[in-house]
């Protein structure tokens, strides 16, 4: 491949990673807003019927580790892929760094708990926890 063809391929790969990330975020927020709506609807539906103590913590754990963590890991991989190929394209143009770091995989710790350091994930998790606490207070 000549430099122009490589540049075009790198840009397409960078755009591919970015578009996957953007598409996934749309589903992420739809599911999150659906969960929040279900919690708010539950306040009116279950009024006077106390929830078991474990409903809130179990919901937070399942939502956080089964949904948000999975979304974050996939988004992080796509962001890294997009950045890597964008840097490759910039290097062809002579604008990027001379030495490009290889595409770095996530370590085990980051794969499991990395989402807790992302402001968006923390906001969604904290808002869910607050809504669950309000539901517990208003249902009783």
C-alpha positions in Angstrom: 0.0 0.0 0.0 1.2 3.5 -0.7 1.1 6.2 2.0 -2.2 7.6 0.7 -3.9 4.2 0.8 -2.6 3.5 4.2 -3.7 7.0 5.4 -7.3 6.3 4.1 -7.3 2.8 5.7 -6.2 4.2 9.1 -8.8 7.0 8.9 -11.6 4.5 8.1 -10.5 2.3 11.0 -10.4 5.3 13.4 -13.9 6.3 12.2 -15.1 2.7 12.7 -14.0 2.7 16.3 -15.6 6.1 16.9 -18.9 5.2 15.3 -19.2 2.0 17.3 -18.6 4.0 20.5 -21.2 6.6 19.5 -23.8 4.0 18.6 -23.3 2.1 21.9 -23.7 5.3 23.9 -27.2 5.8 22.4 -28.3 2.4 23.7 -26.5 3.0 27.0 -28.6 6.1 27.8 -31.9 4.5 26.5 -31.4 1.6 28.9 -30.4 3.9 31.7 -33.4 6.2 31.2 -35.6 3.1 31.0 -34.3 1.9 34.4 -34.8 5.3 36.0 -38.4 5.4 34.6 -39.1 1.9 36.0 -37.8 3.0 39.5 -39.9 6.1 39.4 -43.0 4.1 38.2 -42.3 1.6 41.0 -42.7 4.3 43.6 -46.3 4.8 42.6 -47.0 1.1 41.9 -45.7 -0.4 45.1 -46.8 2.4 47.5 -47.3 0.9 51.0 -45.6 -2.4 50.2 -42.0 -2.3 51.6 -39.4 -3.7 49.3 -37.0 -6.3 50.6 -33.7 -4.7 51.9 -31.6 -6.4 49.2 -33.5 -5.0 46.1 -31.5 -1.7 46.1 -28.0 -3.2 46.5 -28.7 -6.0 44.1 -30.0 -3.6 41.5 -26.9 -1.4 41.9 -24.5 -4.3 41.6 -26.3 -5.9 38.6 -26.7 -2.6 36.8 -23.1 -1.5 37.6 -21.2 -4.7 36.9 -23.4 -6.3 34.3 -24.5 -3.3 32.2 -22.3 -0.2 32.9 -19.0 -2.1 33.2 -19.7 -4.0 29.9 -20.6 -0.8 28.1 -17.5 1.0 29.5 -15.1 -1.8 28.5 -16.4 -1.9 25.0 -16.3 1.9 24.7 -12.8 2.0 26.1 -11.6 -0.6 23.5 -13.2 1.4 20.7 -11.7 4.7 21.9 -8.3 3.1 22.1 -8.6 1.6 18.7 -9.8 4.9 17.2 -7.0 6.9 18.8 -4.3 4.3 17.7 -5.4 4.5 14.1 -5.8 8.3 14.1 -2.2 8.5 15.4 -1.0 6.2 12.6 -2.7 8.5 10.1 -1.2 11.6 11.7 2.2 10.0 11.5 1.9 9.5 7.7 1.1 13.2 7.4 4.1 14.1 9.5 2.0 15.7 12.3 1.9 12.9 14.8 4.5 11.6 17.2 7.5 9.8 15.8 7.0 6.8 18.0 3.4 5.5 18.3 2.6 3.4 21.2 1.2 0.0 20.4 -2.5 -0.6 20.9 -2.6 -1.3 24.7 -4.9 -3.8 26.1 -6.6 -3.2 29.5 -5.2 -4.9 32.5 -7.4 -7.2 34.6 -8.0 -4.6 37.3 -9.0 -1.9 34.8 -11.2 -4.4 32.9 -13.2 -5.1 36.1 -13.2 -1.8 38.0 -12.1 0.8 35.4 -15.7 2.0 34.8 -15.8 3.4 38.3 -13.3 6.0 37.3 -15.4 7.3 34.5 -17.6 10.4 35.3 -20.4 9.2 33.1 -20.6 5.8 34.6 -20.4 7.2 38.1 -23.1 9.7 37.4 -25.4 6.9 36.1 -24.6 4.7 39.0 -25.0 7.4 41.6 -28.3 8.7 40.1 -29.6 5.1 40.1 -28.6 4.7 43.8 -30.3 8.0 44.7 -33.5 7.0 42.9 -33.5 3.6 44.6 -33.1 5.3 47.9 -35.9 7.7 47.2 -38.1 4.8 46.0 -37.4 3.0 49.3 -38.3 6.2 51.3 -41.5 7.0 49.4 -42.8 3.4 49.0 -43.0 2.8 52.7 
